[in-house]
Amino acid sequence: MDVYRRHRPAGGGATHVRPDEPRVLESWDGFACIPEGTAPNLAAAQAWAAGRPGPGG
């Protein structure tokens, strides 16, 4: 697997729907995706997944 960080909507559904809702952040540990935390919105989750600091951090 070449994706080491991913995000998904906390309430389920497609990632592009409701961009202002919280996201669950997960990282790949070589065996399974483990929860890393949450992001307040899609933009912050995308920044985290890309390895960049999110807004305010």
N, CA, C and O atoms as a Tinker XYZ file with bonds, in Angstrom:
   228  protein
     1  N      0.854000   -1.173000    0.000000    73     2
     2  CA     0.000000    0.000000    0.000000    64     1     3
     3  C      0.898000    1.234000    0.000000    63     2     4     5
     4  O      1.815000    1.335000    0.815000    81     3
     5  N      0.642000    2.158000   -0.898000    73     3     6
     6  CA     1.484000    3.347000   -0.975000    64     5     7
     7  C      0.830000    4.589000   -0.366000    63     6     8     9
     8  O      1.374000    5.686000   -0.495000    81     7
     9  N     -0.305000    4.446000    0.283000    73     7    10
    10  CA    -0.958000    5.553000    0.976000    64     9    11
    11  C     -0.750000    5.336000    2.471000    63    10    12    13
    12  O     -1.282000    4.390000    3.052000    81    11
    13  N      0.030000    6.223000    3.085000    73    11    14
    14  CA     0.356000    6.054000    4.496000    64    13    15
    15  C     -0.519000    6.878000    5.419000    63    14    16    17
    16  O     -0.571000    6.617000    6.621000    81    15
    17  N     -1.210000    7.874000    4.870000    73    15    18
    18  CA    -2.141000    8.689000    5.650000    64    17    19
    19  C     -3.418000    8.838000    4.847000    63    18    20    21
    20  O     -3.382000    9.058000    3.636000    81    19
    21  N     -4.549000    8.715000    5.530000    73    19    22
    22  CA    -5.825000    8.910000    4.848000    64    21    23
    23  C     -6.805000    9.569000    5.796000    63    22    24    25
    24  O     -6.597000    9.600000    7.009000    81    23
    25  N     -7.873000   10.094000    5.226000    73    23    26
    26  CA    -8.934000   10.710000    6.025000    64    25    27
    27  C    -10.269000   10.252000    5.464000    63    26    28    29
    28  O    -10.387000    9.903000    4.290000    81    27
    29  N    -11.266000   10.261000    6.329000    73    27    30
    30  CA   -12.619000    9.910000    5.911000    64    29    31
    31  C    -13.605000   10.694000    6.758000    63    30    32    33
    32  O    -13.297000   11.057000    7.893000    81    31
    33  N    -14.798000   10.961000    6.214000    73    31    34
    34  CA   -15.794000   11.710000    6.979000    64    33    35
    35  C    -16.174000   10.972000    8.260000    63    34    36    37
    36  O    -16.341000    9.753000    8.248000    81    35
    37  N    -16.308000   11.693000    9.343000    73    35    38
    38  CA   -16.669000   11.079000   10.619000    64    37    39
    39  C    -18.058000   10.453000   10.565000    63    38    40    41
    40  O    -18.319000    9.465000   11.252000    81    39
    41  N    -18.947000   11.018000    9.756000    73    39    42
    42  CA   -20.305000   10.498000    9.662000    64    41    43
    43  C    -20.506000    9.523000    8.522000    63    42    44    45
    44  O    -21.633000    9.100000    8.264000    81    43
    45  N    -19.428000    9.156000    7.828000    73    43    46
    46  CA   -19.534000    8.259000    6.683000    64    45    47
    47  C    -19.849000    9.019000    5.405000    63    46    48    49
    48  O    -20.055000   10.232000    5.433000    81    47
    49  N    -19.886000    8.314000    4.298000    73    47    50
    50  CA   -20.181000    8.926000    3.009000    64    49    51
    51  C    -18.927000    9.249000    2.226000    63    50    52    53
    52  O    -17.815000    8.906000    2.628000    81    51
    53  N    -19.126000    9.916000    1.099000    73    51    54
    54  CA   -18.025000   10.274000    0.211000    64    53    55
    55  C    -17.186000   11.404000    0.806000    63    54    56    57
    56  O    -17.703000   12.242000    1.546000    81    55
    57  N    -15.891000   11.427000    0.482000    73    55    58
    58  CA   -15.006000   12.418000    1.098000    64    57    59
    59  C    -15.280000   13.845000    0.639000    63    58    60    61
    60  O    -14.981000   14.786000    1.374000    81    59
    61  N    -15.838000   14.035000   -0.554000    73    59    62
    62  CA   -16.061000   15.393000   -1.055000    64    61    63
    63  C    -17.382000   15.995000   -0.579000    63    62    64    65
    64  O    -17.614000   17.191000   -0.758000    81    63
    65  N    -18.236000   15.190000    0.016000    73    63    66
    66  CA   -19.535000   15.669000    0.477000    64    65    67
    67  C    -19.387000   16.330000    1.847000    63    66    68    69
    68  O    -18.670000   15.825000    2.712000    81    67
    69  N    -20.061000   17.447000    2.037000    73    67    70
    70  CA   -20.047000   18.169000    3.316000    64    69    71
    71  C    -18.614000   18.490000    3.780000    63    70    72    73
    72  O    -18.156000   17.964000    4.794000    81    71
    73  N    -17.919000   19.350000    3.037000    73    71    74
    74  CA   -16.514000   19.635000    3.354000    64    73    75
    75  C    -16.278000   20.325000    4.691000    63    74    76    77
    76  O    -15.137000   20.388000    5.151000    81    75
    77  N    -17.316000   20.840000    5.323000    73    75    78
    78  CA   -17.142000   21.531000    6.611000    64    77    79
    79  C    -17.334000   20.622000    7.817000    63    78    80    81
    80  O    -17.265000   21.084000    8.956000    81    79
    81  N    -17.572000   19.341000    7.583000    73    79    82
    82  CA   -17.765000   18.410000    8.704000    64    81    83
    83  C    -16.445000   17.764000    9.111000    63    82    84    85
    84  O    -15.516000   17.705000    8.305000    81    83
    85  N    -16.345000   17.276000   10.353000    73    83    86
    86  CA   -15.109000   16.662000   10.860000    64    85    87
    87  C    -14.698000   15.423000   10.070000    63    86    88    89
    88  O    -15.528000   14.738000    9.473000    81    87
    89  N    -13.399000   15.156000   10.085000    73    87    90
    90  CA   -12.831000   13.991000    9.411000    64    89    91
    91  C    -12.034000   13.169000   10.408000    63    90    92    93
    92  O    -11.420000   13.712000   11.327000    81    91
    93  N    -12.049000   11.861000   10.222000    73    91    94
    94  CA   -11.229000   10.939000   11.008000    64    93    95
    95  C     -9.907000   10.777000   10.265000    63    94    96    97
    96  O     -9.901000   10.525000    9.060000    81    95
    97  N     -8.795000   10.919000   10.970000    73    95    98
    98  CA    -7.463000   10.785000   10.375000    64    97    99
    99  C     -6.890000    9.422000   10.740000    63    98   100   101
   100  O     -6.932000    9.017000   11.901000    81    99
   101  N     -6.357000    8.718000    9.750000    73    99   102
   102  CA    -5.786000    7.392000    9.979000    64   101   103
   103  C     -4.445000    7.289000    9.284000    63   102   104   105
   104  O     -4.232000    7.901000    8.238000    81   103
   105  N     -3.543000    6.518000    9.863000    73   103   106
   106  CA    -2.250000    6.267000    9.218000    64   105   107
   107  C     -2.024000    4.770000    9.113000    63   106   108   109
   108  O     -2.562000    3.989000    9.898000    81   107
   109  N     -1.229000    4.387000    8.143000    73   107   110
   110  CA    -0.915000    2.984000    7.879000    64   109   111
   111  C      0.337000    2.611000    8.662000    63   110   112   113
   112  O      1.366000    3.276000    8.540000    81   111
   113  N      0.258000    1.549000    9.465000    73   111   114
   114  CA     1.410000    1.139000   10.269000    64   113   115
   115  C      2.136000   -0.075000    9.675000    63   114   116   117
   116  O      2.985000   -0.677000   10.332000    81   115
   117  N      1.799000   -0.424000    8.440000    73   115   118
   118  CA     2.419000   -1.570000    7.794000    64   117   119
   119  C      1.548000   -2.814000    7.862000    63   118   120   121
   120  O      1.807000   -3.804000    7.178000    81   119
   121  N      0.515000   -2.756000    8.689000    73   119   122
   122  CA    -0.388000   -3.889000    8.839000    64   121   123
   123  C     -1.849000   -3.463000    8.738000    63   122   124   125
   124  O     -2.658000   -4.146000    8.110000    81   123
   125  N     -2.181000   -2.340000    9.352000    73   123   126
   126  CA    -3.565000   -1.859000    9.365000    64   125   127
   127  C     -3.582000   -0.341000    9.517000    63   126   128   129
   128  O     -2.584000    0.265000    9.907000    81   127
   129  N     -4.718000    0.259000    9.208000    73   127   130
   130  CA    -4.896000    1.696000    9.428000    64   129   131
   131  C     -5.244000    1.911000   10.894000    63   130   132   133
   132  O     -6.144000    1.269000   11.436000    81   131
   133  N     -4.516000    2.822000   11.522000    73   131   134
   134  CA    -4.772000    3.112000   12.934000    64   133   135
   135  C     -5.237000    4.567000   13.063000    63   134   136   137
   136  O     -4.738000    5.437000   12.349000    81   135
   137  N     -6.177000    4.839000   13.957000    73   135   138
   138  CA    -6.663000    6.208000   14.125000    64   137   139
   139  C     -5.567000    7.115000   14.682000    63   138   140   141
   140  O     -4.822000    6.733000   15.584000    81   139
   141  N     -5.489000    8.308000   14.132000    73   139   142
   142  CA    -4.505000    9.296000   14.578000    64   141   143
   143  C     -5.158000   10.505000   15.229000    63   142   144   145
   144  O     -4.512000   11.234000   15.982000    81   143
   145  N     -6.426000   10.719000   14.943000    73   143   146
   146  CA    -7.123000   11.872000   15.505000    64   145   147
   147  C     -8.233000   12.326000   14.591000    63   146   148   149
   148  O     -8.751000   11.548000   13.791000    81   147
   149  N     -8.599000   13.595000   14.712000    73   147   150
   150  CA    -9.647000   14.161000   13.882000    64   149   151
   151  C     -9.192000   15.501000   13.321000    63   150   152   153
   152  O     -8.273000   16.135000   13.840000    81   151
   153  N     -9.853000   15.911000   12.258000    73   151   154
   154  CA    -9.631000   17.225000   11.664000    64   153   155
   155  C    -10.983000   17.929000   11.610000    63   154   156   157
   156  O    -12.012000   17.274000   11.444000    81   155
   157  N    -10.994000   19.245000   11.748000    73   155   158
   158  CA   -12.277000   19.956000   11.792000    64   157   159
   159  C    -13.005000   20.034000   10.453000    63   158   160   161
   160  O    -14.217000   20.242000   10.417000    81   159
   161  N    -12.257000   19.867000    9.333000    73   159   162
   162  CA   -12.886000   19.978000    8.016000    64   161   163
   163  C    -12.025000   19.288000    6.955000    63   162   164   165
   164  O    -10.941000   18.784000    7.250000    81   163
   165  N    -12.522000   19.274000    5.726000    73   163   166
   166  CA   -11.845000   18.596000    4.631000    64   165   167
   167  C    -10.481000   19.211000    4.333000    63   166   168   169
   168  O     -9.518000   18.479000    4.104000    81   167
   169  N    -10.378000   20.539000    4.332000    73   167   170
   170  CA    -9.106000   21.200000    4.010000    64   169   171
   171  C     -8.008000   20.818000    5.006000    63   170   172   173
   172  O     -6.876000   20.545000    4.607000    81   171
   173  N     -8.334000   20.798000    6.282000    73   171   174
   174  CA    -7.354000   20.430000    7.301000    64   173   175
   175  C     -6.964000   18.952000    7.160000    63   174   176   177
   176  O     -5.799000   18.598000    7.342000    81   175
   177  N     -7.926000   18.101000    6.840000    73   175   178
   178  CA    -7.641000   16.673000    6.665000    64   177   179
   179  C     -6.741000   16.441000    5.456000    63   178   180   181
   180  O     -5.823000   15.622000    5.515000    81   179
   181  N     -6.994000   17.149000    4.369000    73   179   182
   182  CA    -6.154000   17.007000    3.172000    64   181   183
   183  C     -4.735000   17.489000    3.440000    63   182   184   185
   184  O     -3.775000   16.881000    2.967000    81   183
   185  N     -4.593000   18.576000    4.193000    73   183   186
   186  CA    -3.262000   19.074000    4.537000    64   185   187
   187  C     -2.520000   18.048000    5.391000    63   186   188   189
   188  O     -1.335000   17.807000    5.164000    81   187
   189  N     -3.186000   17.447000    6.358000    73   187   190
   190  CA    -2.564000   16.423000    7.211000    64   189   191
   191  C     -2.156000   15.227000    6.365000    63   190   192   193
   192  O     -1.051000   14.711000    6.529000    81   191
   193  N     -3.020000   14.776000    5.468000    73   191   194
   194  CA    -2.719000   13.604000    4.639000    64   193   195
   195  C     -1.525000   13.857000    3.720000    63   194   196   197
   196  O     -0.794000   12.927000    3.379000    81   195
   197  N     -1.330000   15.099000    3.323000    73   195   198
   198  CA    -0.213000   15.461000    2.459000    64   197   199
   199  C      1.065000   15.704000    3.251000    63   198   200   201
   200  O      2.119000   15.940000    2.660000    81   199
   201  N      0.991000   15.650000    4.595000    73   199   202
   202  CA     2.156000   15.854000    5.438000    64   201   203
   203  C      2.429000   17.302000    5.758000    63   202   204   205
   204  O      3.481000   17.632000    6.307000    81   203
   205  N      1.492000   18.176000    5.422000    73   203   206
   206  CA     1.649000   19.600000    5.726000    64   205   207
   207  C      0.908000   19.924000    7.009000    63   206   208   209
   208  O     -0.071000   19.253000    7.335000    81   207
   209  N      1.346000   20.930000    7.742000    73   207   210
   210  CA     0.598000   21.336000    8.929000    64   209   211
   211  C     -0.750000   21.910000    8.512000    63   210   212   213
   212  O     -0.849000   22.580000    7.485000    81   211
   213  N     -1.764000   21.655000    9.286000    73   211   214
   214  CA    -3.087000   22.176000    9.001000    64   213   215
   215  C     -3.209000   23.626000    9.426000    63   214   216   217
   216  O     -2.251000   24.202000    9.944000    81   215
   217  N     -4.369000   24.225000    9.215000    73   215   218
   218  CA    -4.583000   25.594000    9.638000    64   217   219
   219  C     -4.336000   25.758000   11.136000    63   218   220   221
   220  O     -4.833000   24.977000   11.947000    81   219
   221  N     -3.579000   26.762000   11.485000    73   219   222
   222  CA    -3.274000   27.028000   12.886000    64   221   223
   223  C     -2.212000   26.122000   13.478000    63   222   224   225
   224  O     -1.963000   26.179000   14.682000    81   223
   225  N     -1.569000   25.272000   12.651000    73   223   226
   226  CA    -0.575000   24.396000   13.232000    64   225   227
   227  C      0.555000   24.217000   12.342000    63   226   228
   228  O      1.497000   23.499000   12.677000    81   227
